Amino acid sequence: MAPTTIIQKLTAANESAWLTLGNLAELMSDDEKAIQSYESALSHNPYSIQALTQIASLSRSREQFGQAVEYFKRILAIQESNGETWASLGHCYLMMDHLQEAYHAYQQALYHLPNPKDPKLWYGIGILYDRYGSIEHAEEAFLAVTKMDPQFEKSNEIYFRLGIIYKQQQKFDLSLQQYEQAKAAYEQVLTENPHHSKVLQQLGWLFHQQNTTFCNQSMAIQYLTRSLKADSHDAQSWYLLGRCYMTEQNYSKAYEAYQQAVYRDARNPTFWCSIGVLYYQINQYRDALDAYSRAIRLNPHISEVWYDLGTLYESCNNQIQDALDAYQRASELNPKNIHIRQRLDLLKRTHSGNGSNDGSLVMTAPVPQDVDNPYQYHNGSNTSAAFDPPTSSTQRPQQEKVKRPSLSSMVIRQT
């Protein structure tokens, strides 16, 4: 509605002037000045969609996701059917690891967008599925992105994630194919920007992969070291460097790298799982238990942590019933993992009801597993329950009572 009174016209003119100043500040790359200008526009019109959108977008680009969420929610309070805003809100929640909120926002985006076949939207949905461990749906979403836009800006990361997914599904030929495509894409990026920290990180982790023709731990360490020179604050790069040193059995270097990782992100359960594996390897079993306990408190849904806890109970404390409980929980979380199932079945067969070995079979000591996909779990999200694993045979692993959304309802609509 056009302003009718003089005061309304003056208010509209002031809003327009501040919006113009905000746009000019953005063109001059002065984000602070731009945000101040848009805030001034809001002081004249608190319902200015343009001002709210610009502040939210600037906050998002500066990785101030909490602030971006507040402004996107203000937009939706005015325009509830704004599909693009729902999609942007979902991305922010995803970056904050608020997975249930991200799921809801993405559902709303799919409902309200006139054309839901947006590659950026489905890229985010693919990551959400991946974080939840729903790898079949993640695969479908990532493949959909490559069909929607073969030149998608993050195609290299999609190839990499598909490689990990196919590896988990034991589709090793497809995994190698995706890894090869990812490697070529990352190397192409480095020819244009040799100091791109994230690309160096991903390329380093690619060279770490055991089932590729180009596996080379020395090259992996070189790329990850270069990534850290470009951005020494990236906890993930420090963690992946530690994983590479673990493969070389250089435990002192691995310990240093893991320490740097948790110093920067102490709430990442994957980091604590790997620290537990490290302590196990150097026979510091109490420290290993503490690390696994912390990982479970942060996220009780990671099968590898429960499996590793079982190996600790079985081989160090002879707590067979506790080991069985931990393996059972790991198997429930990842029923397709044959290795976990085999160990659980073997332990059941070789021990009698009172927990003693009947002597008919000699079992080799189990080896703990690191998290297969280190990009799947980030800092502890609000879907986790907090509790400690048992420390004696009288305590049993608790069943977490966490309601998680059914992701199968979010599918690609065919037109």
Secondary structure, 3 states (H helix, E strand, C coil): CCCCCHHHHHHHHHHHHHHHHHHHHHHCCCHHHHHHHHHHHHHHCCCCHHHHHHHHHHHHHCCCHHHHHHHHHHHHHHCCCCHHHHHHHHHHHHHCCCHHHHHHHHHHHHHHCCCCCCHHHHHHHHHHHHHHCCHHHHHHHHHHHHHHCCCCCCHHHHHHHHHHHHHHCCCHHHHHHHHHHHHHHHHHHHHHCCCCHHHHHHHHHHHHCCCCCCCCHHHHHHHHHHHHHHCCCCHHHHHHHHHHHHHCCCHHHHHHHHHHHHHHCCCCHHHHHHHHHHHHHCCCHHHHHHHHHHHHHHCCCCHHHHHHHHHHHHHHHCCHHHHHHHHHHHHHHCCCCHHHHHHHHHHHHHECCCCCECCCCCCCCCCCCCCCCCCCCCCCCCCCCCCCCCCCCCCCCCCCCCCCCCHHHCCCCCC
